[in-house]
Amino acid sequence: MATKNQPQLHTLQAHPWHGVSPGADAPEVVTAYIEIVPTDTVKYELDKETGILRLDRPQRFSSQCPTLYGFIPQTYCGALVAKRCADRTGIKDIKGDGDPLDICVLTEKVIPSGALLVRAIPVGGFRMVDGNEADDKIIAVLESDLVYGALQHVAQLPTALVERLKHYFLTYKQIPSEGKRSVQIVEMYDQSEAHEIIMRSMKDYQKDYGAAPASKPRGRKA
């Protein structure tokens, strides 16, 4: 048995998708698991079975994500997210992409690597359609960030950065020799719609996976 001054040991690490809470304050403030950072020249992606970050593929061309990029734990792009996309766009036969909800997190700090949790404030998002799948991208700012932390709306973000984000998502899967992919950003939405999408993705998750108990990320007190 551990004494009072000994650290508590854990034999298992929480699964970043299923074992971490999206945050007690979601959707206003969410926990995000970061997979890639702007300096990455390869694309990392969570292995859904093991919860370990794996190398998905090298970035084939010069396009790199200009923000931290990952997903919100215990979310799922399923029927409710797809229905919202269909209702807002009029596109028929839309389904969810079957992945956790993607999130881009803006910060002025250089964070050298992913596989970490951050608290982020959603300010908007892109309603992206990849083929016939809803593939929303939530845009958020790092909580307490000195440059971006006080922003509340996508309209407050630098136009050039928003355009770079759009370009990345429209081209990062594109291979010139294989022809044009059917990827489009059909809408850029504000904070209230971002909250709606997050709530729907949380309900989609609960429908498919149940309300799993989750550990809350805790930092060391200063």
Secondary structure, DSSP 8 states (H G I E B T S, - for coil): ---TTS----SS---TTTSB-S-TTTTTSEEEEEEE-TT-SEEEEE-TTT--EEEEEE--SS---SSEEEE-TT---SHHHHHHHHHHH--SS-EE-SS--EEEEE-SS-----SEEEEEEEEEEEEEEETTEE--EEEEEETT-TTTTT--SGGGS-HHHHHHHHHHHHHTT--GGG----EEEEEEEEHHHHHHHHHHHHHHHHHHH-----B-------
